[in-house]
Amino acid sequence: MISVPDESPRIIFEAGVIYITDRGYLDFERLYALDQAGGFFVTRAKRNLDARRLYSALVERGQRPDL
């Protein structure tokens, strides 16, 4: 586990791994790189985040969407 923000650029993202990030160091370029590498992330959004849904995925009958 790397907990120091200065060390995070040295992380080599791995596919299938879930990374937990601190919202104080939210970096969308790094999250995009993580996504492109096949990893997943969990973070709390900052209060001033202006999030917008770009698209919705279809869900099977009987399933509930996450958002």
PyMOL commands that set and color helices and strands:
alter all, ss='L'
color gray80, all
select helices_A, chain A and resi 5-10+23-25+28-36
alter helices_A, ss='H'
color red, helices_A
select strands_A, chain A and resi 18-20+40-42
alter strands_A, ss='S'
color yellow, strands_A
deselect
rebuild
show_as cartoon
